[in-house]
Amino acid sequence: MASSVFTEAILVIAIAIAGSMIVATLNSNTQLLLTSYKSAVHKAEMRTKENLQIVFATVLDDGVTIKVWVKNTGEEVYGRSIIQRSCLLLGNETATDIYFYGLSSGNWNYTLFDIDDDGMWGFGETIEITLILNRALSSDNYFVRFVSSSGDCTEDFYFSEEG
């Protein structure tokens, strides 16, 4: 009789330990799932806040000047310093070049179409980028991408040079 009480006590202790291990495992998995969910929600919020879109890009008749229009379709507002620290990627299937803001050849500059005259690039406003290359583009298909200094970037916009 004493041995059955002792056996039952050991069984109760073993069940309690197993139960607490299951609860601890479920709790840590729940915390991991919650952290992943919060991260996904944060990334989605950032995507809606920081959203830029190339509306159109073209090569002018001189073959060295490229015009790119980028619209701010997100909630994020960009000051001049962020725009000027951004870069422009231009390439084709064999090579990609990176261009920075500046007033000399081989760099780009921009004009802000500032709807509310606050000096900031806000929702619904567009910048017109003028990129002057050192040499004319050859006939080919090209892509352009705008990357802000805060890390937000547009999708590639494709265009052709018929040269």
N, C-alpha and C positions, 0 to 999 in steps of 0.2 A: 504494500500500500504506500509506503513511504517512497518507494522507487517510482511509482506512477505519478505522485505529486511532484517529485523532483523532475521527472521527464516532462510533465506538463509545464512546469515552470521554465525549463530550458526552451521548450517549444514556444511559449509566450514571448520569452526574451528574443528568440530568433525571429519570430514574426514581427516584433516591434522594430528590431534592427533592420530587417528587410523592408518594412514599410517606410521607415525613415529614409532609407537609401533611395527608395522609389520617389518619395516626395522631394528629396534633395535633387535628384536627377531631373524630375519634371520642372522644378523651380528654376534650375539653371538653364534648361532648354527654353523655358518660357521667357526668361530674361534675354537670352540670345535672340529669340524670335522678336521680342519687343525692340531690342536694339537695332536689328536689321530693318524692321518696319519703320522705325523713326528715321533711320538713315535714308531709306527709299523715299519717304515723304519729304525730307529735307532736300534731297536732290531734285525731286519733282517741283518743289517750290522754287528752287534756284533756277530751274529751267524756264519757269514761267516769268520769273523776275528778269532774268538775263537772256533775252532772246533777240538776236539780230538776224536779218535776212537780206541777202543780195537780191535786189529787185531786177537789175539789168546790168549788163557789162558789154562793152563794145570797143573795138579798135577804131580809132579815127583814120581818115584817109592817108595821113602821113605815115602810118604803120608803126610809129613809135609812141603814140599817145593812146593810153587806155583809160576809158571812163568807167567807173563802177559806182552804182548807186546802192547804198546800204540803208535799210530802214530799221529803226529800233521798234520792235513789236512787243517788247517786254516791259516790265514795270521799272527796271533798273534805269537810273539816270546817269549819264556819263559826262564828266567834265572834260574840258579841253586837254588837260594833262593826260587823262586816260586814253583819249583818242590819239594823241600825239605819240604815246608810248606803244601803240598797237602796231601790228604788222600786216602786210598783205602778201599772200602766197600766190604765185603765178607759175603755172607749169603745163606740161603736156604729158604724154605717156612715158617719155624718156627722161625728163628732168623737171625739177621744181626749183624756183628761185624765191628768195625771201626779200621783201622790200620794206624799208622803214620810212617813217615820216621825215621829210626834209624838203628844202626848196630847190635842191640841185637835181640834175639829171641822174636817173637811177634811183630816185626816191619818189615818194608820193606826197601830195598835199591834199587838202580837202576844203570844201565849202559846206557849212552847216545851214540847212534850210530850217531855221529856228522859228517854229510857228508861234510860240509864246514869248519870244524875245527875252528869254532868261539866260542865254549864253550856255545852256546845257542841252545835251542830246537826249531828249526824253521820248516818251512813248509817242509813236506816230510820226516822229521827225526823221528826216533823211539826211545823210551826208553824201555829197558827190565827191568821189575820190578821183583825182587826176594823177595817173602814174605815167611818167615820161621815161621811157627806156633809153638805154645807151645805143641800142641798135634796133632796127625794124624786126618785127616778128615775121618768121617765115610762114608760108601757107601750112596750116595745121589746125587741129582742134586743141583748145586750151581750157584750163579751169582757173578760177580765181577763188580765193578764200580770204575773208577778213578775220583776224584774230585779235581780240581786244587784250589789253595788258592785264585785265582781270581774269583772263583765261577763257572767256566766252568766245565762241567762233561761229561763223556762218557755215552752212553746208556749202559744198563746192558748187559753183555756178559755171556752166560750160558755155563756151562760145567758139566761133571759128574765125580764123583770119584767112581770107580768100586771096590776099596779096597778089 
